[in-house]
Amino acid sequence: MVMELSLRDARRVALAAQGFAANRVAQPAEGRLVRLLDRLSLFQIDSVNVLTRAHYLPAFSRLGSYSRAELEEAAWGPRRQRRMFEYWAHEASLLPLSLHPLFRWRMERAERGEIGYQALRRFATEQRPQAQLVLDRIRSEGALTAADFENGASKSGWWEWSHTKHALEWLFWSGQITTATRRGSFARVYDLPERVLPKRILDLPTPDPASAQQALIARSALALGVATAADLRDYFRLKPEEADHAIAAQVDAGVLVPVRVQGWSQKAWMHRDAPVPRPVAGSALLAPFDPLIWERGRAERLFGFRYRIEIYVPQEKRIHGYYVLPFLMDEALVARVDLKADRAEGVLRVPRVTLEPGAPPATMERLTAELGRMAQWLDLAEVRFSESA
């Protein structure tokens, strides 16, 4: 039997699954951050810091003014206090430690040279001795950055990587090294997993690939609430041959319930433990890489909201701005806000606000209040709209 779901209820299921149904408080209690990460399964990492780095924002959108230091300690603090690890999940991500065994099949595939771009795969074969030299140096000297190796830093940009950086990245993909901490301008500091991750995590049994993929699909479904096959695959960047069998298995197990969503042409599934639909109230600014909207087709299906990040668009061709955050008000995306943290002046700058067609009259009032909360959380003294905003 296929359950019928209205678009309104599908939106409510998705919002509740993503943690937007809970009330925010002035000072979130300790532990709520880790519980949120367990619900979402990851915070995507991005290098852009025009506002604040992307991995800090999803928790603020859902919890309010939590302590960024709490996230940093959980991600890169002392081993005994570590609650997260970095790996390639939905792009570079912070993940709960409990998920480490579920990604070992991907690490093993990288170690064999079966995944990754060509420059990485070579380190599994003809260039393995060079990678071994890099690994040996980390093993003997301790945690190192790419810049600690001779000619090891990126030359002038994110993608212009040196030979050593490629070797480090292959070792990272294959699980032979991990991130110990971040340093300076957010440079990754690499070390051996056994010196970074708790022993209890490394000692957890490794599931076979099929079982791990099924667990990841279940995690995706729980985080999304209601989703198509493409949505479920995208959450952890699974390929069709990795995800399709897992979806079928979870349907057979009763974890995924087939649903037909009003207006959707694709098949969809709802997690059996998805929250019961009820009205969702609240306001939130969403990072460009927030899991509610990172799959742009899904954002259009759920909210009728066509969203494209314009960081890489020439300035004169940008429509909405450089670093634009959608504004969620209750159950709709009602505005787009271009933001910049001017730390030298202590100002949260708002170069541009674009209201969506049909935005409620209270949109600007509630948006202004949310910007005030964000400024306070970022330790900025005021919000300043440009004349053209």
C-alpha positions as CSV (number, residue, x, y, z in Angstrom):
1,M,0.0,0.0,0.0
2,V,1.3,3.5,-0.9
3,M,0.4,6.3,1.5
4,E,-0.9,9.5,0.1
5,L,0.8,12.7,1.4
6,S,-0.2,16.3,0.7
7,L,2.6,18.7,-0.2
8,R,1.9,20.6,3.0
9,D,2.3,17.5,5.2
10,A,5.4,16.4,3.3
11,R,6.9,19.8,4.0
12,R,6.0,19.4,7.7
13,V,7.5,15.9,7.9
14,A,10.7,17.2,6.3
15,L,10.9,20.2,8.6
16,A,10.3,18.2,11.7
17,A,12.8,15.5,10.7
18,Q,15.4,18.2,10.2
19,G,14.9,19.6,13.7
20,F,12.8,22.7,12.9
21,A,9.8,21.7,15.0
22,A,11.6,22.1,18.4
23,N,11.6,25.5,20.2
24,R,14.8,27.4,20.3
25,V,16.1,28.8,23.6
26,A,18.4,31.6,24.6
27,Q,21.1,29.3,25.8
28,P,20.8,25.7,24.5
29,A,21.6,23.1,27.1
30,E,24.9,21.2,26.8
31,G,24.4,18.0,24.8
32,R,21.7,19.4,22.4
33,L,24.4,20.1,19.8
34,V,25.6,16.4,19.8
35,R,22.0,15.2,19.8
36,L,21.2,17.5,16.8
37,L,24.3,16.1,14.9
38,D,23.0,12.6,15.6
39,R,19.6,13.6,14.1
40,L,21.1,15.2,11.0
41,S,24.1,12.8,10.8
42,L,26.5,15.4,9.5
43,F,27.4,19.1,9.3
44,Q,28.9,19.9,5.9
45,I,32.2,21.8,5.9
46,D,33.0,24.6,3.6
47,S,36.0,26.9,3.4
48,V,34.1,30.2,2.7
49,N,34.2,32.5,5.7
50,V,32.4,35.6,4.5
51,L,29.8,35.1,7.3
52,T,31.0,32.2,9.3
53,R,32.0,28.8,8.2
54,A,29.1,26.6,7.0
55,H,29.5,23.9,9.6
56,Y,28.5,26.3,12.4
57,L,25.3,27.5,10.8
58,P,22.9,24.4,10.8
59,A,23.0,24.2,14.6
60,F,22.3,27.9,15.0
61,S,19.3,27.6,12.6
62,R,17.8,24.9,14.8
63,L,19.1,25.5,18.3
64,G,19.7,29.3,18.5
65,S,22.8,30.8,20.1
66,Y,24.7,27.7,21.0
67,S,28.4,27.9,21.8
68,R,30.7,27.5,18.8
69,A,33.4,26.5,21.1
70,E,31.3,23.5,22.1
71,L,31.3,22.4,18.4
72,E,35.0,23.0,18.1
73,E,35.8,20.9,21.1
74,A,33.6,18.1,20.0
75,A,35.1,18.2,16.5
76,W,38.8,18.9,17.2
77,G,39.3,18.9,20.9
78,P,41.2,16.4,23.1
79,R,40.7,12.7,22.2
80,R,38.7,11.9,25.3
81,Q,36.2,14.8,24.5
82,R,36.0,14.1,20.8
83,R,32.4,13.5,19.6
84,M,32.9,14.0,15.8
85,F,35.3,13.0,13.0
86,E,35.9,14.4,9.6
87,Y,35.3,12.4,6.4
88,W,33.9,12.6,2.9
89,A,30.1,12.0,3.4
90,H,28.0,14.7,1.7
91,E,31.2,16.5,0.6
92,A,33.7,17.1,3.5
93,S,31.7,16.7,6.7
94,L,31.7,16.5,10.4
95,L,30.1,13.2,11.5
96,P,29.1,11.5,14.8
97,L,31.8,9.1,15.9
98,S,29.3,6.3,15.8
99,L,29.2,6.5,12.0
100,H,32.9,5.7,11.6
101,P,32.3,2.0,10.9
102,L,29.7,2.8,8.3
103,F,32.2,4.6,6.1
104,R,35.0,2.0,6.3
105,W,33.8,0.3,3.1
106,R,34.4,3.7,1.4
107,M,37.8,4.0,2.9
108,E,38.7,0.5,1.8
109,R,37.6,1.3,-1.8
110,A,39.7,4.4,-1.7
111,E,42.7,2.4,-0.4
112,R,42.3,0.0,-3.4
113,G,42.1,3.0,-5.8
114,E,38.5,2.3,-6.8
115,I,37.1,5.7,-6.0
116,G,38.4,9.3,-6.2
117,Y,39.7,11.3,-9.1
118,Q,42.6,10.0,-11.2
119,A,45.3,11.9,-9.3
120,L,44.2,10.3,-6.1
121,R,43.9,6.8,-7.5
122,R,47.5,6.7,-8.6
123,F,48.6,6.7,-4.9
124,A,46.9,3.3,-4.5
125,T,49.1,1.9,-7.3
126,E,52.2,3.3,-8.9
127,Q,52.6,6.2,-6.4
128,R,52.0,4.2,-3.3
129,P,55.6,4.4,-2.2
130,Q,55.4,8.2,-2.2
131,A,52.3,8.2,-0.1
132,Q,54.0,5.7,2.3
133,L,56.8,8.2,2.8
134,V,54.2,10.9,3.8
135,L,52.5,8.5,6.1
136,D,55.8,7.4,7.7
137,R,56.7,11.0,8.4
138,I,53.3,11.7,10.2
139,R,53.8,8.4,12.1
140,S,57.3,9.5,13.3
141,E,56.8,13.2,13.8
142,G,53.2,13.5,14.8
143,A,50.4,15.7,13.4
144,L,51.3,17.8,10.3
145,T,49.7,20.1,7.8
146,A,50.3,20.0,4.1
147,A,52.4,23.2,4.6
148,D,54.7,21.2,7.0
149,F,56.0,19.2,4.0
150,E,58.4,20.7,1.6
151,N,56.4,22.3,-1.2
152,G,53.3,20.7,0.4
153,A,50.9,23.6,0.5
154,S,48.4,24.4,-2.2
155,K,49.9,26.8,-4.7
156,S,47.3,29.5,-5.0
157,G,43.9,28.0,-4.6
158,W,41.6,25.2,-3.4
159,W,42.1,23.0,-6.5
160,E,45.7,23.8,-7.3
161,W,47.0,21.1,-5.1
162,S,50.7,20.0,-4.8
163,H,51.8,16.4,-5.2
164,T,52.1,16.1,-1.4
165,K,48.6,17.4,-0.8
166,H,47.2,14.8,-3.2
167,A,49.0,12.1,-1.3
168,L,47.6,13.4,2.0
169,E,44.1,13.5,0.5
170,W,44.4,9.9,-0.7
171,L,45.6,8.8,2.8
172,F,42.6,10.7,4.3
173,W,40.1,9.2,1.9
174,S,41.5,5.7,2.6
175,G,41.2,6.2,6.4
176,Q,44.9,5.9,7.0
177,I,45.0,9.5,8.5
178,T,42.3,11.7,9.8
179,T,42.0,15.3,11.0
180,A,43.5,16.0,14.4
181,T,42.5,19.7,14.4
182,R,42.3,22.8,12.3
183,R,45.0,25.5,12.3
184,G,45.4,29.1,11.1
185,S,43.2,29.7,8.1
186,F,41.3,26.5,8.7
187,A,44.2,24.3,7.5
188,R,43.6,20.6,8.2
189,V,46.2,19.0,10.6
190,Y,46.6,15.3,9.8
191,D,47.4,12.5,12.2
192,L,46.9,8.8,12.6
193,P,43.4,7.7,13.6
194,E,44.7,5.8,16.6
195,R,46.1,9.0,18.0
196,V,42.9,11.0,17.4
197,L,39.8,8.9,17.6
198,P,38.7,7.1,20.8
199,K,39.8,3.4,20.9
200,R,36.2,2.3,21.6
201,I,35.3,3.7,18.1
202,L,38.2,2.1,16.3
203,D,37.4,-1.2,18.0
204,L,33.8,-1.3,16.8
205,P,33.1,-4.1,14.3
206,T,33.2,-3.2,10.6
207,P,29.9,-4.1,8.8
208,D,30.0,-5.5,5.3
209,P,29.4,-2.8,2.6
210,A,25.8,-3.8,1.9
211,S,24.9,-3.6,5.6
212,A,26.7,-0.2,6.0
213,Q,24.9,1.2,2.9
214,Q,21.5,0.1,4.3
215,A,22.3,1.8,7.6
216,L,23.3,5.0,5.7
217,I,20.1,4.9,3.7
218,A,18.1,4.5,7.0
219,R,20.0,7.5,8.4
220,S,19.3,9.6,5.3
221,A,15.6,8.7,5.5
222,L,15.4,9.6,9.2
223,A,17.1,13.0,8.6
224,L,15.0,13.8,5.5
225,G,11.6,12.5,6.8
226,V,10.2,12.0,3.3
227,A,12.5,11.6,0.2
228,T,12.9,10.3,-3.3
229,A,15.6,7.7,-4.2
230,A,17.8,10.5,-5.5
231,D,17.4,12.4,-2.2
232,L,18.3,9.4,-0.2
233,R,21.4,8.7,-2.3
234,D,22.5,12.3,-2.3
235,Y,22.6,12.6,1.5
236,F,25.8,10.5,1.8
237,R,26.7,10.7,-1.9
238,L,25.9,7.1,-2.6
239,K,25.9,5.8,-6.2
240,P,22.8,4.1,-7.6
241,E,24.5,0.7,-7.4
242,E,25.3,1.3,-3.7
243,A,21.9,2.8,-2.7
244,D,19.2,1.0,-4.8
245,H,19.7,-2.4,-3.1
246,A,19.8,-0.6,0.3
247,I,16.5,1.2,-0.4
248,A,14.8,-2.0,-1.4
249,A,16.1,-3.8,1.7
250,Q,14.8,-1.1,4.0
251,V,11.5,-1.2,2.3
252,D,11.3,-4.9,2.8
253,A,12.3,-4.4,6.5
254,G,9.5,-1.9,6.9
255,V,11.9,1.0,7.7
256,L,10.9,2.9,4.6
257,V,7.2,3.3,3.8
258,P,6.2,4.1,0.2
259,V,4.4,7.4,-0.2
260,R,3.0,9.4,-3.0
261,V,3.5,13.1,-2.5
262,Q,1.1,15.6,-4.1
263,G,2.7,17.2,-7.2
264,W,5.8,14.9,-7.2
265,S,6.3,12.7,-10.2
266,Q,9.0,10.6,-8.5
267,K,8.4,7.7,-6.1
268,A,9.0,8.7,-2.5
269,W,9.5,7.0,0.9
270,M,8.9,8.1,4.4
271,H,10.8,6.8,7.4
272,R,8.6,4.8,9.7
273,D,9.7,6.9,12.6
274,A,9.2,10.3,10.9
275,P,7.4,12.8,13.2
276,V,3.7,13.1,12.7
277,P,2.9,16.2,10.6
278,R,1.8,19.2,12.6
279,P,2.2,22.9,12.1
280,V,5.8,24.2,12.3
281,A,6.4,27.7,13.6
282,G,9.6,29.7,13.8
283,S,12.3,31.6,11.9
284,A,15.7,30.5,10.6
285,L,18.4,31.6,8.3
286,L,19.8,28.6,6.3
287,A,23.3,28.1,5.2
288,P,23.8,27.5,1.5
289,F,24.9,24.0,2.5
290,D,22.1,23.3,5.0
291,P,20.8,19.7,4.6
292,L,17.2,21.1,4.3
293,I,18.1,22.8,1.0
294,W,21.5,21.5,-0.3
295,E,19.7,19.2,-2.8
296,R,18.3,22.1,-5.0
297,G,15.8,19.9,-6.8
298,R,14.3,18.8,-3.4
299,A,14.1,22.5,-2.3
300,E,12.0,23.2,-5.4
301,R,9.8,20.2,-4.9
302,L,9.1,21.0,-1.2
303,F,9.0,24.8,-1.2
304,G,8.7,25.9,-4.8
305,F,12.0,27.7,-4.1
306,R,14.7,27.7,-6.9
307,Y,18.0,28.3,-5.2
308,R,21.5,28.6,-6.7
309,I,24.6,29.8,-4.8
310,E,26.3,32.7,-6.7
311,I,29.7,32.7,-5.2
312,Y,31.3,31.6,-8.5
313,V,29.1,33.9,-10.6
314,P,30.8,37.1,-11.8
315,Q,29.6,40.0,-9.6
316,E,27.8,41.8,-12.5
317,K,25.8,38.6,-13.2
318,R,24.7,37.9,-9.7
319,I,21.0,38.2,-9.0
320,H,20.7,37.9,-5.3
321,G,24.3,38.4,-4.0
322,Y,27.5,36.6,-3.0
323,Y,26.7,34.6,0.1
324,V,22.9,34.3,0.2
325,L,21.0,32.6,3.0
326,P,17.3,31.6,2.4
327,F,15.0,32.7,5.2
328,L,12.6,30.1,6.6
329,M,9.6,31.5,8.2
330,D,7.2,28.9,9.6
331,E,6.7,26.4,6.8
332,A,7.9,28.5,3.8
333,L,11.1,30.0,2.4
334,V,10.1,33.6,2.0
335,A,13.3,35.6,1.4
336,R,16.9,35.5,0.3
337,V,19.4,37.5,2.4
338,D,23.0,38.3,1.3
339,L,25.1,38.5,4.4
340,K,28.7,39.5,5.3
341,A,30.3,39.6,8.8
342,D,32.4,42.7,9.0
343,R,34.5,41.7,12.0
344,A,36.7,44.7,11.9
345,E,33.7,47.1,12.3
346,G,31.7,44.7,14.4
347,V,28.8,44.8,11.9
348,L,26.6,42.2,10.3
349,R,26.2,43.7,6.8
350,V,23.1,43.0,4.7
351,P,23.9,44.1,1.2
352,R,20.6,42.7,-0.3
353,V,17.3,41.2,0.7
354,T,15.0,39.7,-1.9
355,L,11.5,38.8,-0.8
356,E,9.8,35.9,-2.5
357,P,6.5,36.4,-4.3
358,G,3.7,36.1,-1.7
359,A,6.0,36.7,1.3
360,P,3.8,37.6,4.3
361,P,3.6,41.2,5.6
362,A,5.5,40.2,8.7
363,T,8.5,38.9,6.8
364,M,10.8,41.9,7.2
365,E,10.0,42.3,10.9
366,R,10.8,38.7,11.7
367,L,13.8,38.7,9.4
368,T,15.2,41.7,11.2
369,A,14.7,40.0,14.5
370,E,16.5,36.9,13.3
371,L,19.4,38.9,11.9
372,G,19.7,40.5,15.3
373,R,20.0,37.1,17.0
374,M,22.6,36.1,14.4
375,A,24.7,39.2,15.0
376,Q,24.7,38.6,18.7
377,W,25.7,35.0,18.3
378,L,28.6,36.1,16.0
379,D,29.7,38.7,18.6
380,L,28.8,41.6,16.2
381,A,27.4,44.8,17.7
382,E,24.8,45.7,15.1
383,V,23.0,44.8,11.9
384,R,23.4,47.3,9.0
385,F,21.3,47.1,5.9
386,S,22.7,48.7,2.7
387,E,20.6,51.4,1.1
388,S,19.8,49.0,-1.8
389,A,18.8,46.1,0.6
